[in-house]
């Protein structure tokens, strides 16, 4: 018997939990597999004509997505090479090289899903759908696979947005020099505390100063406090060790 907290105990606990989840899911899995088989029988009885242009497009979209992920180091080339024949081997056939890799996705009530725009920021961009999974054909085995060529186009679109996000991060990082622990004399460090929106911008603190305000010194003092909270000139301020250390811009 494994001791509590050991790797063997953790593996045994996870296996027991997996078995319990599978048992609880069996009734629904039977329904889904039966529905998937019925749908396949319908397709066989009413076989659609093969369209070579669609097949070629799926190959092209898949290869382009693969290129993007490999260049971003989110997919290893050797793993990519072995994915196209997964389904062929799963049904007992040897891959012929004619296969195109298309990610397995579960059906959604929203239909086709396309991301609107790349995510902003300079941090690590979120990987597209399907990246990081183990390709165990779980959806195919449980009858929950979405059988549509549109998945190839959707995955390609997600990869395009991912590539744009990475390019935007590269462009933004190129605007400044790497932070070396201090601000050079001819530079200004913008937003040293890493705030998304400076605190002064969230208040109506300056609304009291109307067109006829005569105390220029008060206005200047308020303006200087705002600037000092958002831009640190060289040799004037060092960001705290908890700041996000944004890129520097030349003044």
N, C-alpha and C positions, 0 to 999 in steps of 0.2 A: 504494500500500500504506500502511495506517495505521501511525503510529508507536506504539510500546509506551507504554501508560499514557494515551493520549489518549481522549476520549469516543468517537471513531469506533472506536478499537481495542476499547474495552469493549463497544460495541454489537455489533460484528462477532463478538466472542468469545461473547457471550450468545446471539446468533442461532445460531451453530454448535452451542453446547451444547444449545439448544432442539431443533434439528433432530435431533441425536444421540439425545436422550431420546425424541422422537416415533418415530423409526425403531425404537428398542429396544422401544417400547410397542405397535407396530403389531399383532403377533400377538394380544396380549391385548385390544387395542381391537376387533379384528375379532370376537372371541368375545363381548365385552360388547355390541357393537352388534347382533349376530345374536340374542343372548338377549333384548335389549330389543325388537327387532322381533317376535320370536315371542310375547313377552308382550303386545305391543300387538295383534297379530292375534287372540290369545285374547280380549282385552277386546272387540274389535270383534265377534267371533263370539258373544260372550255379553254384550252391552251391558247394563250395569247401569242401572237406572232413575235418572233425574236427581232429586235431592232438593233442592228449593229452599231448605229450611232449612239444609242443609249449605253450599250456595253462599253464602247470606246470612251465615252464620257466618264463612266464610273471608274475605269482604269486611270484616266487622266486626273480626275479629282482625288482619287486615293493616293496616287504618286505625289501630287502636289502637297497634300496634307502630310504625307510621310516626310517629304523634304523639309517642311517647316519644323516639324517636331524633332527631327534629327539635328538640324542646325541649331535649334534651341536647347539641345541636350536633354530633351524630355523623352526621347525614344532612342534606344540603341539600335544600330544598323542590323546586328545579328538577330535581334528579336523581331525587327520589322520583316526580315527575310523569311522568317518561319511562320508568319501569321496568315499568309494568303492561302495556305493549304490546310488550315485548321478544320474547316467544315468538311472538306473532302475526306480527310482522314477520319473524322467523326462519324461519317455515314459509311465508312468501310471502303472508300475508294482512294486510289493513289492520286496525288495532285498532278495535273498535267501541265501546269504553268500558265493556263489560260484564266485562272481564277483572279478576281479582283478583291482586295480586302475592303469590306464594308463593316463598320462598327455595328454591334448588336445593341439596339435601343428598345426600351419598353414603350408601348403605346402611351400617348398622352392625350388628354382631353382638349389640349390647345392646338393640336395638329402640328404643322411645321413650326419650328422654333428657330429664330435667327437672332443673335445678339445685336443690339442696336448700335453700340459704339465701343471702342476699346476702353478699358479701365484706365483711370488717370493715376498719376503718381510715379515714383521712382523705385518702388519696391518690386519684388518678384511678381510677375504677371501670373494670373490664375491660368492653370492649364485648361485646354479645351476638354469637352466631354469625352469620356472614354480613356483618357490618358491616365496611366497608373493602375489600370485594372489588370487582372491576371489572365484574361482570355480563357476562362474555364467553360464557356458556352452554357452558362447557367440559364439564360433566358431561352435559348434554343431547347434545352432539355426540359424546361418547365412549360413550354408552349406559350411563352410570353414575349416572343420575339416580334418586333414590328417588321413585317415583310414588305418593305418598300424601298425602291431605288432612290427615293427622295432623301433617305438617310445619308447617302453619299454626298449629296449637295449640301445638306445641313452641316455635316461634319467638316466639309471643305470650308464653308462659310465661317464656322467657329474658328478654324485654323487661321483663316485670313485675318480675323479680328485679333486673334492672339499675336500674329506676326506684327500687325500694326501697333499693338500695345508695346511690344518689345522695341520696335523702331522708335516709338515716341519716347520711351525711357532712355534709349541711347542718345537721341537728339537732346533731351533735356539734360542728361548728365554731361554732354559735351559742351554745354553752355558755361560750365564752371570748372574750376580746378579741384582736385581731391583735397579735402580738408586735412591739414597737417597739425591741428591742435591750436593754431592761433591765426588771427586775421592779418594778412600783410598790410603794410601801410597804404598801398594804392588800391585796396579792395574794400568792399562792403559786404558784410554777412547779412543776408536777408532772412528775416524771421528766425532769429537765433534760438527761440524756444520751441520751434516746430509747431506753431499753432496753425490750424487750418484757416481760421479767421481771427485776426488780431482782436483782442478784447475790446479796444476802444471803438472798433467798427460796429460793435453790437449794441451800443448805447446811443442815447440822444444827448450826450454830454456837451457837444458843440452846438446844439440847437439854440442855446441861450444867446449866442453871439449873432445878433441881427445886423442889418446893414448900417445902423446908426451907432453901433457899439464903439465907444471911444477909447477904452482901455486896451491899447494895442499890446501892452506888456502881458496881459492875461492871455490874450489870443496866442501870442508867440509861445508862452510857457506851455499851454495846452498842446500846441502843434509840436513842440520839441519833445514832449513826453510821448506823444504818439509815434514820432519818428524813431526815438531812442528805443521804444519797445518793439520795433519791427526791423530796424536796420542798424547794425553795429559796425561803425567804421573801424578801420585797421588800428591796432594798438589801443583800442578804446574799450572793448568789451569782449569777453570770452564767453561762449555759451556754456551753460552748466553741463556737467557730465551726464545728465539725463536727457539732454536735448537730442533732437533727431538729426542734427548735423546736416542741414541741407547744403546743396552746392553753392559755391561762392560766385558772385558776379563782379566783374570789374566795374569800378565806379565810373 
